């Protein structure tokens, strides 16, 4: 996915920031910036749609609805805590 600047494995969506579509309708972005902008817009949409008010509620939503790894929430929390120590 990173070969196509698709850092979040987004498929075709209504935000239409992709330059093209690859195999299985995965987005191909012209730049990493486009991929990051698409994620920001996705994040805003999720927050508004589900009335998410806190960072921990957002992480919980992502861990249960976006990630395939059942331990994603734990891994994300560990990565956040590690980043705070840097």
Steps between C-alpha positions, in 0.01 A plus 500: 500500500781744573618459142186688401518747790197326655610490863155402633393239242202706392284370221295715263297749702287810460782733608661449156853612588658205318670544165407152382379163622711190519428133540181430698407873492776611738577870470817616331601845626726744317679583826510388862342837581188398310481178701538692828234752395264217412555349845436838666170532312410140588580571865281812502214306340522222761513748790192683375302190398548317830510803731846415627613749764829370640829368370452171683151458348649556154775245561242251623286554190796455266613188684159336466389624155812566293777267612507129421742424782304434820791636703523821297360714783761370743779544245385852419489597867850359553630694199340822628651454845841429348478808277428719804832393654705616202 
